[in-house]
């Protein structure tokens, strides 16, 4: 691990610069660190991982469709306002995830519904 001092273009950057890059940058406590993936797994995906990827992809597609429909979008906005009112209290008590965007909230809700249906 090495400590990185980035330029302004990479301020608060995390992740790989490309899909084939073995160097990973992570921001921890306001500092950026560089890691190297020494032995990346190149085998086939497990069935559970394939299922998770497909569920998330389906939730994203469904989210895009529902955000195009004005009636459904208004309903989602109403749910999101109610969620944001109670999320801060709930998250402090239960270490729950707080979604800062409507799109993230919709995708998470749809993903949970799809996983429950399986």
N, CA, C and O of each residue as an XYZ file, in Angstrom:
472
protein
N       0.845     -1.167      0.000
C       0.000      0.000      0.000
C       0.889      1.228      0.000
O       1.912      1.273      0.684
N       0.491      2.205     -0.764
C       1.242      3.443     -0.798
C       0.287      4.615     -0.632
O      -0.900      4.513     -0.941
N       0.811      5.716     -0.146
C       0.014      6.922      0.001
C       0.160      7.731     -1.281
O       1.264      7.891     -1.801
N      -0.966      8.242     -1.790
C      -0.986      8.946     -3.063
C      -1.381     10.398     -2.810
O      -2.303     10.669     -2.040
N      -0.696     11.309     -3.444
C      -1.080     12.717     -3.419
C      -1.569     13.073     -4.811
O      -0.764     13.318     -5.710
N      -2.895     13.103     -4.998
C      -3.438     13.297     -6.336
C      -3.503     14.757     -6.746
O      -3.428     15.665     -5.918
N      -3.645     14.951     -8.042
C      -3.921     16.288     -8.548
C      -5.407     16.569     -8.333
O      -6.136     15.694     -7.867
N      -5.853     17.746     -8.656
C      -7.252     18.110     -8.439
C      -8.206     17.259     -9.277
O      -9.377     17.126     -8.919
N      -7.733     16.679    -10.384
C      -8.597     15.859    -11.230
C      -8.980     14.557    -10.540
O     -10.057     14.017    -10.794
N      -8.110     14.043     -9.669
C      -8.370     12.766     -9.006
C      -8.741     12.940     -7.546
O      -8.675     11.982     -6.776
N      -9.128     14.136     -7.151
C      -9.529     14.368     -5.774
C     -10.777     13.535     -5.462
O     -11.756     13.587     -6.205
N     -10.746     12.791     -4.398
C     -11.840     11.913     -3.958
C     -12.129     10.786     -4.949
O     -13.273     10.345     -5.058
N     -11.126     10.321     -5.662
C     -11.291      9.243     -6.638
C     -11.138      7.899     -5.940
O     -10.273      7.739     -5.079
N     -11.968      6.941     -6.303
C     -11.840      5.572     -5.804
C     -12.083      4.620     -6.958
O     -12.911      4.888     -7.828
N     -11.366      3.513     -6.967
C     -11.571      2.485     -7.971
C     -10.409      2.366     -8.929
O      -9.339      2.937     -8.722
N     -10.654      1.590    -10.008
C      -9.635      1.372    -11.026
C      -9.765      2.429    -12.117
O     -10.842      2.983    -12.333
N      -8.670      2.698    -12.794
C      -8.705      3.648    -13.897
C      -9.246      3.013    -15.168
O      -9.796      3.706    -16.024
N      -9.091      1.676    -15.300
C      -9.651      0.960    -16.444
C     -10.034     -0.435    -15.989
O      -9.684     -0.854    -14.885
N     -10.748     -1.149    -16.833
C     -11.211     -2.486    -16.471
C     -10.054     -3.467    -16.306
O     -10.169     -4.435    -15.554
N      -8.950     -3.231    -16.993
C      -7.832     -4.168    -16.949
C      -6.716     -3.717    -16.010
O      -5.678     -4.372    -15.917
N      -6.924     -2.621    -15.328
C      -5.914     -2.079    -14.424
C      -5.826     -2.922    -13.157
O      -6.854     -3.333    -12.618
N      -4.640     -3.182    -12.685
C      -4.454     -3.940    -11.453
C      -4.253     -3.014    -10.262
O      -4.245     -3.467     -9.118
N      -4.090     -1.723    -10.522
C      -3.945     -0.747     -9.441
C      -5.314     -0.187     -9.080
O      -6.092      0.205     -9.950
N      -5.593     -0.158     -7.775
C      -6.872      0.323     -7.283
C      -6.613      1.480     -6.326
O      -5.754      1.388     -5.449
N      -7.350      2.558     -6.495
C      -7.239      3.707     -5.597
C      -8.448      3.717     -4.674
O      -9.577      3.539     -5.131
N      -8.222      3.926     -3.366
C      -9.297      3.980     -2.382
C      -9.132      5.220     -1.521
O      -8.016      5.580     -1.146
N     -10.238      5.866     -1.212
C     -10.213      7.019     -0.324
C     -10.660      6.554      1.052
O     -11.773      6.054      1.211
N      -9.803      6.717      2.038
C     -10.100      6.338      3.423
C      -9.718      7.501      4.328
O      -8.574      7.956      4.319
N     -10.672      7.975      5.102
C     -10.436      9.060      6.059
C      -9.802     10.279      5.394
O      -8.921     10.916      5.972
N     -10.241     10.598      4.200
C      -9.744     11.771      3.506
C      -8.412     11.587      2.806
O      -7.919     12.523      2.175
N      -7.820     10.413      2.897
C      -6.548     10.140      2.224
C      -6.775      9.107      1.132
O      -7.626      8.227      1.261
N      -6.010      9.222      0.063
C      -6.122      8.274     -1.038
C      -4.962      7.298     -0.956
O      -3.802      7.698     -0.848
N      -5.294      5.993     -1.009
C      -4.285      4.935     -0.954
C      -4.354      4.120     -2.233
O      -5.419      3.982     -2.836
N      -3.221      3.583     -2.640
C      -3.136      2.770     -3.839
C      -2.866      1.325     -3.446
O      -1.971      1.051     -2.646
N      -3.640      0.398     -4.011
C      -3.465     -1.029     -3.779
C      -3.233     -1.715     -5.122
O      -3.637     -1.201     -6.166
N      -2.594     -2.852     -5.092
C      -2.385     -3.643     -6.301
C      -3.100     -4.975     -6.119
O      -2.943     -5.637     -5.093
N      -3.884     -5.362     -7.115
C      -4.533     -6.664     -7.100
C      -3.497     -7.665     -7.581
O      -3.125     -7.656     -8.754
N      -3.028     -8.523     -6.691
C      -1.946     -9.439     -7.036
C      -2.415    -10.675     -7.793
O      -1.730    -11.151     -8.699
N      -3.576    -11.192     -7.424
C      -4.014    -12.438     -8.011
C      -5.514    -12.374     -8.273
O      -6.283    -13.028     -7.568
N      -5.947    -11.609     -9.260
C      -7.384    -11.495     -9.495
C      -7.985    -12.812     -9.971
O      -7.359    -13.548    -10.733
N      -9.202    -13.106     -9.518
C      -9.908    -14.317     -9.895
C     -10.390    -14.192    -11.330
O     -11.026    -13.200    -11.687
N     -10.093    -15.191    -12.158
C     -10.475    -15.145    -13.562
C     -11.393    -16.302    -13.953
O     -11.664    -16.519    -15.134
N     -11.865    -17.036    -12.954
C     -12.727    -18.178    -13.224
C     -14.167    -17.762    -13.492
O     -14.490    -16.574    -13.517
N     -15.022    -18.751    -13.692
C     -16.429    -18.446    -13.971
C     -17.135    -17.916    -12.718
O     -16.734    -18.202    -11.590
N     -18.187    -17.143    -12.946
C     -18.960    -16.606    -11.835
C     -19.800    -17.703    -11.196
O     -20.275    -18.613    -11.876
N     -19.977    -17.608     -9.892
C     -20.853    -18.537     -9.181
C     -22.301    -18.220     -9.544
O     -22.612    -17.101     -9.952
N     -23.174    -19.196     -9.397
C     -24.581    -19.004     -9.729
C     -25.200    -17.893     -8.885
O     -26.026    -17.129     -9.386
N     -24.818    -17.794     -7.623
C     -25.371    -16.748     -6.766
C     -24.948    -15.367     -7.261
O     -25.729    -14.418     -7.192
N     -23.726    -15.253     -7.756
C     -23.236    -13.979     -8.270
C     -23.959    -13.609     -9.571
O     -24.330    -12.453     -9.772
N     -24.155    -14.603    -10.456
C     -24.905    -14.362    -11.696
C     -26.323    -13.894    -11.385
O     -26.847    -12.982    -12.024
N     -26.930    -14.536    -10.393
C     -28.282    -14.172     -9.991
C     -28.331    -12.746     -9.464
O     -29.257    -12.002     -9.786
N     -27.348    -12.354     -8.659
C     -27.302    -10.996     -8.106
C     -27.122     -9.971     -9.221
O     -27.760     -8.919     -9.202
N     -26.269    -10.264    -10.180
C     -26.037     -9.356    -11.308
C     -27.314     -9.196    -12.130
O     -27.679     -8.082    -12.505
N     -27.992    -10.312    -12.410
C     -29.224    -10.256    -13.200
C     -30.332     -9.509    -12.463
O     -31.084     -8.752    -13.076
N     -30.434     -9.719    -11.155
C     -31.446     -9.032    -10.352
C     -31.209     -7.530    -10.368
O     -32.147     -6.750    -10.532
N     -29.955     -7.126    -10.198
C     -29.637     -5.699    -10.203
C     -29.898     -5.084    -11.573
O     -30.441     -3.983    -11.665
N     -29.519     -5.782    -12.628
C     -29.744     -5.281    -13.993
C     -31.238     -5.121    -14.265
O     -31.666     -4.141    -14.874
N     -32.022     -6.088    -13.810
C     -33.468     -6.018    -14.003
C     -34.061     -4.847    -13.213
O     -34.970     -4.173    -13.698
N     -33.552     -4.603    -11.999
C     -34.020     -3.477    -11.186
C     -33.681     -2.144    -11.852
O     -34.489     -1.216    -11.818
N     -32.502     -2.040    -12.452
C     -32.105     -0.806    -13.132
C     -32.999     -0.558    -14.348
O     -33.443      0.567    -14.577
N     -33.261     -1.611    -15.127
C     -34.151     -1.470    -16.293
C     -35.554     -1.037    -15.858
O     -36.162     -0.154    -16.462
N     -36.046     -1.672    -14.808
C     -37.375     -1.352    -14.301
C     -37.420      0.079    -13.769
O     -38.420      0.774    -13.945
N     -36.343      0.522    -13.119
C     -36.252      1.887    -12.600
C     -36.333      2.894    -13.740
O     -37.054      3.887    -13.641
N     -35.597      2.643    -14.826
C     -35.622      3.546    -15.980
C     -37.032      3.663    -16.545
O     -37.481      4.758    -16.883
N     -37.728      2.537    -16.648
C     -39.090      2.542    -17.179
C     -40.029      3.324    -16.272
O     -40.852      4.106    -16.748
N     -39.906      3.113    -14.960
C     -40.816      3.767    -14.030
C     -40.520      5.251    -13.886
O     -41.421      6.029    -13.570
N     -39.279      5.657    -14.110
C     -38.960      7.082    -14.038
C     -39.450      7.827    -15.283
O     -39.571      9.051    -15.250
N     -39.732      7.122    -16.367
C     -40.278      7.740    -17.583
C     -41.788      7.993    -17.439
O     -42.334      8.902    -18.064
N     -42.443      7.189    -16.620
C     -43.885      7.312    -16.407
C     -44.131      8.346    -15.299
O     -43.692      8.164    -14.163
N     -44.831      9.425    -15.639
C     -45.042     10.528    -14.695
C     -45.825     10.107    -13.454
O     -45.505     10.542    -12.348
N     -46.840      9.271    -13.621
C     -47.658      8.843    -12.484
C     -46.841      8.004    -11.502
O     -46.905      8.201    -10.289
N     -46.075      7.068    -12.051
C     -45.243      6.218    -11.184
C     -44.131      7.030    -10.534
O     -43.784      6.798     -9.377
N     -43.571      7.985    -11.281
C     -42.519      8.831    -10.722
C     -43.050      9.659     -9.555
O     -42.366      9.815     -8.543
N     -44.262     10.190     -9.689
C     -44.867     10.963     -8.598
C     -45.080     10.087     -7.369
O     -44.885     10.532     -6.238
N     -45.481      8.842     -7.600
C     -45.674      7.897     -6.489
C     -44.340      7.585     -5.808
O     -44.267      7.522     -4.581
N     -43.287      7.388     -6.606
C     -41.960      7.128     -6.041
C     -41.460      8.332     -5.248
O     -40.867      8.175     -4.180
N     -41.698      9.533     -5.770
C     -41.268     10.741     -5.058
C     -41.958     10.850     -3.707
O     -41.341     11.245     -2.719
N     -43.240     10.500     -3.666
C     -43.994     10.528     -2.415
C     -43.391      9.535     -1.408
O     -43.223      9.860     -0.233
N     -43.069      8.331     -1.879
C     -42.444      7.319     -1.011
C     -41.071      7.776     -0.537
O     -40.696      7.552      0.615
N     -40.320      8.420     -1.438
C     -38.972      8.868     -1.093
C     -38.999      9.978     -0.042
O     -38.152     10.005      0.851
N     -39.959     10.887     -0.141
C     -40.090     11.943      0.865
C     -40.390     11.326      2.227
O     -39.816     11.730      3.238
N     -41.288     10.347      2.250
C     -41.608      9.661      3.510
C     -40.380      8.919      4.038
O     -40.117      8.915      5.240
N     -39.638      8.297      3.135
C     -38.420      7.570      3.513
C     -37.381      8.514      4.113
O     -36.783      8.201      5.143
N     -37.160      9.661      3.482
C     -36.126     10.571      3.976
C     -36.494     11.163      5.328
O     -35.608     11.507      6.110
N     -37.792     11.290      5.619
C     -38.206     11.797      6.926
C     -37.850     10.817      8.042
O     -37.474     11.231      9.139
N     -37.968      9.524      7.763
C     -37.719      8.528      8.802
C     -36.338      7.884      8.704
O     -35.904      7.223      9.648
N     -35.647      8.063      7.592
C     -34.378      7.360      7.366
C     -33.300      7.770      8.345
O     -32.563      6.914      8.834
N     -33.184      9.047      8.644
C     -32.120      9.505      9.536
C     -32.264      8.886     10.915
O     -31.273      8.460     11.508
N     -33.477      8.830     11.433
C     -33.715      8.235     12.755
C     -33.451      6.736     12.724
O     -32.792      6.196     13.612
N     -33.969      6.068     11.696
C     -33.826      4.623     11.576
C     -32.370      4.225     11.376
O     -31.898      3.267     11.989
N     -31.664      4.946     10.534
C     -30.267      4.616     10.225
C     -29.395      4.778     11.460
O     -28.478      3.985     11.675
N     -29.660      5.777     12.262
C     -28.860      5.981     13.469
C     -29.043      4.827     14.442
O     -28.107      4.448     15.147
N     -30.243      4.270     14.482
C     -30.512      3.183     15.422
C     -30.102      1.820     14.888
O     -29.615      0.987     15.652
N     -30.283      1.573     13.613
C     -30.123      0.225     13.073
C     -28.984      0.089     12.083
O     -28.876     -0.953     11.437
N     -28.128      1.090     11.931
C     -27.046      1.068     10.945
C     -27.574      0.750      9.552
O     -26.940      0.012      8.797
N     -28.730      1.303      9.213
C     -29.353      1.064      7.916
C     -28.764      1.997      6.865
O     -28.197      3.040      7.188
N     -28.907      1.608      5.617
C     -28.421      2.405      4.495
C     -29.365      3.568      4.258
O     -30.582      3.380      4.248
N     -28.831      4.764      4.067
C     -29.622      5.938      3.748
C     -29.305      6.324      2.304
O     -28.155      6.614      1.971
N     -30.324      6.326      1.453
C     -30.135      6.635      0.038
C     -30.290      8.131     -0.168
O     -31.291      8.716      0.245
N     -29.312      8.748     -0.800
C     -29.318     10.199     -0.967
C     -29.962     10.640     -2.277
O     -30.188     11.833     -2.479
N     -30.257      9.706     -3.164
C     -30.899     10.063     -4.425
C     -32.160      9.237     -4.626
O     -32.278      8.117     -4.129
N     -33.086      9.806     -5.355
C     -34.332      9.107     -5.658
C     -34.052      7.846     -6.471
O     -34.636      6.794     -6.214
N     -33.163      7.955     -7.446
C     -32.840      6.807     -8.307
C     -32.254      5.654     -7.491
O     -32.624      4.499     -7.702
N     -31.349      5.954     -6.567
C     -30.773      4.919     -5.719
C     -31.819      4.256     -4.839
O     -31.794      3.042     -4.639
N     -32.735      5.053     -4.317
C     -33.825      4.525     -3.504
C     -34.707      3.586     -4.318
O     -35.071      2.507     -3.850
N     -35.051      4.000     -5.546
C     -35.912      3.173     -6.394
C     -35.232      1.856     -6.730
O     -35.851      0.797     -6.627
N     -33.968      1.907     -7.131
C     -33.245      0.685     -7.502
C     -33.133     -0.250     -6.308
O     -33.330     -1.456     -6.456
N     -32.821      0.280     -5.124
C     -32.702     -0.562     -3.933
C     -34.035     -1.205     -3.579
O     -34.080     -2.382     -3.220
N     -35.115     -0.447     -3.677
C     -36.438     -0.975     -3.361
C     -36.840     -2.062     -4.359
O     -37.332     -3.120     -3.968
N     -36.627     -1.793     -5.644
C     -36.961     -2.788     -6.665
C     -36.103     -4.045     -6.539
O     -36.599     -5.157     -6.721
N     -34.821     -3.873     -6.230
C     -33.932     -5.028     -6.033
C     -34.416     -5.882     -4.876
O     -34.443     -7.109     -4.973
N     -34.796     -5.240     -3.784
C     -35.288     -5.990     -2.624
C     -36.563     -6.753     -2.980
O     -36.732     -7.901     -2.568
N     -37.461     -6.124     -3.743
C     -38.685     -6.811     -4.159
C     -38.373     -8.007     -5.049
O     -38.973     -9.071     -4.893
N     -37.437     -7.841     -5.982
C     -37.096     -8.944     -6.876
C     -36.440    -10.097     -6.125
O     -36.715    -11.262     -6.411
N     -35.568     -9.775     -5.158
C     -34.932    -10.842     -4.362
C     -35.966    -11.576     -3.506
O     -35.876    -12.792     -3.333
N     -36.943    -10.847     -2.973
C     -37.982    -11.465     -2.156
C     -38.877    -12.367     -2.990
O     -39.390    -13.368     -2.490
N     -39.068    -12.018     -4.264
C     -39.902    -12.807     -5.149
C     -39.245    -14.111     -5.602
O     -39.931    -15.037     -6.034
N     -37.923    -14.180     -5.501
C     -37.205    -15.387     -5.965
C     -37.404    -16.555     -5.033
O     -36.871    -17.638     -5.277
